[in-house]
Amino acid sequence: MKVSDASTAVVPAVTSRAAQSAEQKEVKDRVSVSTPQGEAAIRTAMTAMDASRATRVAEVVNAVRNGQYYPSPTTMAQKLVSEAEVEGQLRTMLK
């Protein structure tokens, strides 16, 4: 991004949460890849991600079956609360 005149820069004002969520609904980011090499790199990365996730899931399944998986109750509780907070925020934003 190029700024031609620093004196005309716009500084965002502090706004309420309702105004912020209204502004966030209007913003839509878009990404495009204009080269075949870029598209190939994205496909390769997605394939590697899928493979590593499948491997990790298989490891967890085997640990559960063998009785070697001991999840932390504290970590599980924190993740549940975090997910509930995110879901609540999303519902509020979508109203």
VEXDOKOL-719591 format. One line per 5 residues: their letters; for each residue x negated, y negated, z of N, C-alpha, C. Coordinates in nm, 3 decimals. Layout:
BEGIN
a> X Y Z X Y Z X Y Z ~ ...;
! end
This chain:
BEGIN
mkvsd> -0.084 0.117 0.000 0.000 0.000 0.000 -0.088 -0.123 0.000 ~ -0.054 -0.220 -0.080 -0.133 -0.341 -0.091 -0.051 -0.457 -0.037 ~ -0.112 -0.534 0.051 -0.046 -0.652 0.106 -0.109 -0.772 0.040 ~ -0.027 -0.852 -0.029 -0.082 -0.966 -0.101 -0.100 -1.088 -0.013 ~ -0.014 -1.106 0.087 -0.023 -1.223 0.173 0.009 -1.182 0.315;
astav> -0.090 -1.183 0.401 -0.070 -1.138 0.539 0.023 -1.228 0.616 ~ 0.037 -1.353 0.577 0.123 -1.445 0.650 0.271 -1.416 0.629 ~ 0.305 -1.339 0.528 0.446 -1.307 0.503 0.484 -1.168 0.551 ~ 0.396 -1.104 0.630 0.425 -0.969 0.680 0.545 -0.975 0.773 ~ 0.629 -0.872 0.765 0.748 -0.865 0.848 0.718 -0.775 0.967;
vpavt> 0.743 -0.827 1.086 0.721 -0.751 1.208 0.858 -0.705 1.257 ~ 0.878 -0.574 1.275 1.009 -0.527 1.320 1.040 -0.573 1.461 ~ 1.164 -0.612 1.483 1.206 -0.655 1.615 1.248 -0.534 1.697 ~ 1.248 -0.550 1.828 1.294 -0.444 1.917 1.446 -0.438 1.905 ~ 1.498 -0.317 1.881 1.642 -0.302 1.864 1.696 -0.197 1.959;
sraaq> 1.826 -0.192 1.971 1.889 -0.094 2.059 1.881 0.044 1.995 ~ 1.908 0.147 2.076 1.905 0.285 2.024 2.010 0.305 1.914 ~ 2.125 0.245 1.929 2.230 0.260 1.828 2.186 0.200 1.696 ~ 2.123 0.083 1.702 2.074 0.020 1.580 1.961 0.101 1.519 ~ 1.874 0.156 1.605 1.763 0.237 1.555 1.815 0.361 1.484;
saeqk> 1.915 0.428 1.543 1.966 0.550 1.480 2.036 0.517 1.349 ~ 2.103 0.401 1.341 2.167 0.360 1.217 2.062 0.334 1.110 ~ 1.950 0.271 1.150 1.842 0.247 1.055 1.779 0.378 1.010 ~ 1.763 0.472 1.102 1.700 0.600 1.069 1.784 0.678 0.969 ~ 1.916 0.666 0.975 2.001 0.738 0.883 1.982 0.689 0.740;
evkdr> 1.946 0.562 0.725 1.932 0.503 0.593 1.798 0.539 0.528 ~ 1.697 0.570 0.605 1.563 0.598 0.553 1.558 0.741 0.499 ~ 1.513 0.754 0.375 1.498 0.886 0.314 1.361 0.891 0.247 ~ 1.277 0.979 0.298 1.145 0.997 0.240 1.153 1.098 0.127 ~ 1.075 1.073 0.027 1.069 1.166 -0.086 0.923 1.188 -0.125;
vsvst> 0.894 1.310 -0.161 0.760 1.345 -0.204 0.773 1.414 -0.338 ~ 0.686 1.377 -0.429 0.685 1.445 -0.558 0.542 1.481 -0.594 ~ 0.529 1.588 -0.666 0.398 1.634 -0.711 0.399 1.624 -0.863 ~ 0.303 1.551 -0.915 0.304 1.524 -1.058 0.209 1.611 -1.138 ~ 0.133 1.698 -1.072 0.039 1.781 -1.146 0.068 1.929 -1.122;
pqgea> 0.043 2.012 -1.221 0.060 2.156 -1.202 -0.031 2.211 -1.092 ~ -0.150 2.153 -1.076 -0.242 2.199 -0.972 -0.183 2.171 -0.834 ~ -0.118 2.057 -0.818 -0.055 2.024 -0.691 0.059 2.118 -0.659 ~ 0.140 2.150 -0.760 0.249 2.244 -0.740 0.197 2.382 -0.704 ~ 0.089 2.424 -0.768 0.029 2.555 -0.738 -0.026 2.556 -0.595;
airta> -0.087 2.446 -0.553 -0.141 2.439 -0.417 -0.030 2.449 -0.314 ~ 0.082 2.386 -0.342 0.196 2.393 -0.250 0.249 2.535 -0.242 ~ 0.265 2.601 -0.356 0.313 2.740 -0.357 0.217 2.831 -0.281 ~ 0.086 2.812 -0.301 -0.014 2.894 -0.232 -0.006 2.872 -0.081 ~ 0.007 2.748 -0.039 0.016 2.718 0.104 0.142 2.780 0.165;
mtamd> 0.254 2.772 0.095 0.378 2.830 0.146 0.369 2.981 0.155 ~ 0.306 3.044 0.059 0.289 3.189 0.061 0.201 3.230 0.179 ~ 0.091 3.157 0.200 0.002 3.186 0.312 0.074 3.166 0.445 ~ 0.157 3.062 0.453 0.231 3.036 0.576 0.330 3.150 0.602 ~ 0.400 3.193 0.498 0.495 3.303 0.515 0.423 3.431 0.559;
asrat> 0.307 3.460 0.501 0.233 3.580 0.536 0.183 3.575 0.680 ~ 0.132 3.460 0.722 0.081 3.450 0.859 0.195 3.458 0.960 ~ 0.310 3.403 0.926 0.426 3.413 1.016 0.473 3.557 1.025 ~ 0.478 3.627 0.915 0.521 3.767 0.916 0.425 3.851 1.001 ~ 0.296 3.823 0.990 0.197 3.894 1.070 0.219 3.868 1.218;
rvaev> 0.241 3.743 1.253 0.263 3.707 1.394 0.390 3.771 1.448 ~ 0.497 3.771 1.370 0.622 3.835 1.413 0.600 3.984 1.435 ~ 0.528 4.050 1.345 0.501 4.192 1.361 0.420 4.219 1.488 ~ 0.324 4.132 1.520 0.245 4.147 1.642 0.333 4.136 1.766 ~ 0.424 4.040 1.767 0.513 4.022 1.882 0.608 4.141 1.895;
vnavr> 0.662 4.188 1.784 0.752 4.304 1.787 0.680 4.425 1.845 ~ 0.558 4.450 1.801 0.480 4.563 1.853 0.451 4.549 2.001 ~ 0.419 4.427 2.045 0.392 4.404 2.187 0.517 4.429 2.271 ~ 0.633 4.387 2.222 0.759 4.411 2.295 0.787 4.560 2.303 ~ 0.772 4.630 2.192 0.797 4.775 2.190 0.703 4.851 2.282;
ngqyy> 0.579 4.805 2.294 0.480 4.873 2.378 0.483 4.827 2.523 ~ 0.572 4.733 2.555 0.581 4.684 2.692 0.465 4.593 2.730 ~ 0.402 4.532 2.632 0.286 4.447 2.657 0.316 4.299 2.637 ~ 0.441 4.264 2.623 0.480 4.125 2.601 0.541 4.071 2.729 ~ 0.476 3.972 2.787 0.523 3.913 2.912 0.538 3.762 2.893;
psptt> 0.653 3.719 2.845 0.672 3.575 2.824 0.677 3.500 2.956 ~ 0.632 3.378 2.954 0.633 3.293 3.074 0.774 3.236 3.093 ~ 0.836 3.262 3.207 0.970 3.206 3.232 0.970 3.053 3.227 ~ 0.864 2.992 3.274 0.856 2.846 3.273 0.853 2.793 3.130 ~ 0.770 2.855 3.046 0.761 2.813 2.907 0.894 2.833 2.835;
maqkl> 0.959 2.945 2.860 1.088 2.971 2.797 1.191 2.866 2.839 ~ 1.194 2.833 2.968 1.289 2.733 3.017 1.262 2.596 2.955 ~ 1.136 2.559 2.945 1.100 2.431 2.885 1.144 2.424 2.739 ~ 1.124 2.533 2.665 1.163 2.534 2.524 1.315 2.528 2.509 ~ 1.388 2.597 2.595 1.534 2.593 2.589 1.585 2.452 2.615;
vseae> 1.531 2.386 2.717 1.573 2.250 2.749 1.535 2.155 2.635 ~ 1.417 2.172 2.580 1.372 2.088 2.470 1.463 2.103 2.349 ~ 1.498 2.226 2.315 1.586 2.251 2.201 1.724 2.191 2.225 ~ 1.773 2.199 2.348 1.903 2.143 2.381 1.901 1.990 2.367 ~ 1.791 1.929 2.409 1.778 1.783 2.395 1.775 1.742 2.248;
vegql> 1.700 1.814 2.168 1.692 1.783 2.024 1.829 1.800 1.959 ~ 1.897 1.909 1.994 2.030 1.932 1.937 2.126 1.820 1.977 ~ 2.120 1.777 2.101 2.205 1.668 2.146 2.177 1.538 2.072 ~ 2.049 1.509 2.051 2.011 1.389 1.978 2.058 1.395 1.834 ~ 2.044 1.513 1.771 2.090 1.529 1.633 2.242 1.510 1.622;
rtmlk> 2.314 1.568 1.715 2.461 1.551 1.713 2.500 1.405 1.728 ~ 2.429 1.333 1.816 2.456 1.191 1.835 2.428 1.113 1.709 ~ 2.317 1.145 1.644 2.279 1.074 1.521 2.377 1.101 1.407 ~ 2.431 1.221 1.401 2.520 1.259 1.291 2.662 1.211 1.307 ~ 2.695 1.157 1.422 2.831 1.106 1.445 2.852 0.976 1.376;
! end
